[in-house]
Amino acid sequence: MFVRTESFKEFIRYYPVVSVIIFLHIMIYVLTSIPAIFPSASIFESLMGVNLYIVQGEYWRLVTPIFVHSGIAHMLFNSFSLVLFGPGLERILGKARFILLYLATGVLANVATLILKPLTYTHVGSSGSIFGLFGIYLAIVFLRKELMSRENSQVILTIAIIGVIMTFLQPNINITAHIFGLLTGFILGAIQIGRGRALTESIRNISFRRSSYSAGRRQFNVKHLIWIALTLLALLGLLGGF
């Protein structure tokens, strides 16, 4: 479920929403990083989350920080986290529900940041939405255990626990966005997983297709080790933003 085996073209075809979000990450980073071509500082300042400007009516800043990053490492790690954890949910939820929940968790995380942080607080990054994805997965793990294989449930629990712990240990982290992204993801995920047989079957198929494949191949090959290492790096990179 979390090990990607598709080619580049297959990935784009199977997961168009995740692909578009990553494309936006890259394009916005380019737009805000090439001063010789674009007024990068102006674009960055116009899109970043600034609590003072939001309360003055610039409400788009509740949405745009989800796609803006503070540097290339920040952008790459958040994008890679989305590559790992987004595809499964895009297939489970469908394109429309996935993008709705991705944006909703990110926006609600930014609303919490607005309410709980000082007016001078500024922030960028998609970590609120990515923690929202973790929250949706946790809703499946805790509320509908039968819909996800034990192996995938263990992966999600481990990543979520490490993510929460590291959120409080790493400097320059928007703790509010991480925690509220996780909570809103759990709540919205709990609502979604109760919606109809089609969603239930989709979750079951995605989760157990991987576990059935693993049952036929018991060996733990190098590819799996590489993906586990990359997953940990993505999580650490996700926690390195602000």
SULFEN-V110097 format. One record per residue. SS is DSSP state (2 for helix, 1 for strand, 0 for the rest). PSI is psi in whole degrees, 0 to 359 (none if undefined). Layout:
# SULFEN-V110097
ss=SS psi=PSI
ss=SS psi=PSI
This chain:
# SULFEN-V110097
ss=0 psi=328
ss=0 psi=358
ss=0 psi=119
ss=0 psi=124
ss=0 psi=359
ss=0 psi=155
ss=0 psi=171
ss=2 psi=314
ss=2 psi=320
ss=2 psi=320
ss=2 psi=313
ss=2 psi=320
ss=2 psi=319
ss=2 psi=326
ss=0 psi=67
ss=2 psi=325
ss=2 psi=312
ss=2 psi=319
ss=2 psi=318
ss=2 psi=318
ss=2 psi=315
ss=2 psi=321
ss=2 psi=318
ss=2 psi=318
ss=2 psi=311
ss=2 psi=314
ss=2 psi=317
ss=2 psi=324
ss=2 psi=316
ss=2 psi=315
ss=2 psi=330
ss=0 psi=11
ss=0 psi=3
ss=0 psi=82
ss=0 psi=337
ss=0 psi=337
ss=0 psi=319
ss=0 psi=154
ss=0 psi=73
ss=2 psi=316
ss=2 psi=319
ss=2 psi=317
ss=2 psi=313
ss=2 psi=313
ss=2 psi=332
ss=2 psi=337
ss=2 psi=338
ss=0 psi=158
ss=1 psi=121
ss=1 psi=111
ss=2 psi=319
ss=2 psi=316
ss=2 psi=329
ss=2 psi=314
ss=2 psi=342
ss=0 psi=3
ss=0 psi=359
ss=0 psi=70
ss=2 psi=343
ss=2 psi=340
ss=2 psi=355
ss=2 psi=340
ss=0 psi=311
ss=2 psi=328
ss=2 psi=339
ss=2 psi=334
ss=2 psi=2
ss=0 psi=142
ss=0 psi=158
ss=0 psi=351
ss=0 psi=173
ss=2 psi=322
ss=2 psi=317
ss=2 psi=314
ss=2 psi=315
ss=2 psi=317
ss=2 psi=318
ss=2 psi=321
ss=2 psi=319
ss=2 psi=324
ss=2 psi=320
ss=2 psi=323
ss=2 psi=321
ss=2 psi=314
ss=2 psi=348
ss=2 psi=317
ss=2 psi=316
ss=2 psi=316
ss=2 psi=328
ss=2 psi=320
ss=2 psi=322
ss=2 psi=311
ss=2 psi=334
ss=0 psi=160
ss=2 psi=311
ss=2 psi=313
ss=2 psi=324
ss=2 psi=309
ss=2 psi=325
ss=2 psi=313
ss=2 psi=323
ss=2 psi=312
ss=2 psi=319
ss=2 psi=315
ss=2 psi=321
ss=2 psi=316
ss=2 psi=315
ss=2 psi=325
ss=2 psi=321
ss=2 psi=327
ss=2 psi=317
ss=2 psi=321
ss=2 psi=320
ss=2 psi=318
ss=2 psi=320
ss=2 psi=342
ss=0 psi=161
ss=0 psi=161
ss=0 psi=335
ss=0 psi=357
ss=0 psi=136
ss=1 psi=151
ss=1 psi=153
ss=0 psi=163
ss=0 psi=155
ss=0 psi=12
ss=2 psi=329
ss=2 psi=317
ss=2 psi=321
ss=2 psi=320
ss=2 psi=332
ss=2 psi=321
ss=2 psi=318
ss=2 psi=319
ss=2 psi=320
ss=2 psi=315
ss=2 psi=319
ss=2 psi=325
ss=2 psi=319
ss=2 psi=316
ss=2 psi=315
ss=2 psi=327
ss=2 psi=336
ss=0 psi=65
ss=2 psi=329
ss=2 psi=348
ss=2 psi=352
ss=0 psi=139
ss=0 psi=157
ss=2 psi=320
ss=2 psi=314
ss=2 psi=322
ss=2 psi=319
ss=2 psi=321
ss=2 psi=311
ss=2 psi=314
ss=2 psi=317
ss=2 psi=313
ss=2 psi=317
ss=2 psi=317
ss=2 psi=313
ss=2 psi=317
ss=2 psi=316
ss=2 psi=316
ss=2 psi=312
ss=2 psi=333
ss=2 psi=322
ss=2 psi=351
ss=2 psi=331
ss=0 psi=143
ss=0 psi=162
ss=0 psi=36
ss=0 psi=137
ss=0 psi=84
ss=2 psi=320
ss=2 psi=314
ss=2 psi=319
ss=2 psi=309
ss=2 psi=316
ss=2 psi=331
ss=2 psi=316
ss=2 psi=314
ss=2 psi=314
ss=2 psi=326
ss=2 psi=317
ss=2 psi=314
ss=2 psi=311
ss=2 psi=324
ss=2 psi=320
ss=2 psi=323
ss=2 psi=317
ss=2 psi=321
ss=0 psi=352
ss=0 psi=8
ss=0 psi=85
ss=2 psi=159
ss=2 psi=324
ss=2 psi=317
ss=2 psi=320
ss=2 psi=313
ss=2 psi=324
ss=2 psi=315
ss=2 psi=315
ss=2 psi=316
ss=2 psi=315
ss=2 psi=315
ss=2 psi=313
ss=2 psi=344
ss=2 psi=317
ss=2 psi=318
ss=2 psi=327
ss=2 psi=320
ss=2 psi=319
ss=2 psi=325
ss=2 psi=328
ss=2 psi=342
ss=0 psi=94
ss=0 psi=335
ss=0 psi=144
ss=0 psi=94
ss=0 psi=176
ss=2 psi=324
ss=2 psi=319
ss=2 psi=319
ss=2 psi=319
ss=2 psi=315
ss=2 psi=325
ss=2 psi=316
ss=2 psi=317
ss=2 psi=324
ss=2 psi=315
ss=2 psi=320
ss=2 psi=319
ss=2 psi=319
ss=2 psi=317
ss=2 psi=321
ss=2 psi=321
ss=2 psi=324
ss=0 psi=0
ss=0 psi=357
ss=0 psi=192
ss=0 psi=none
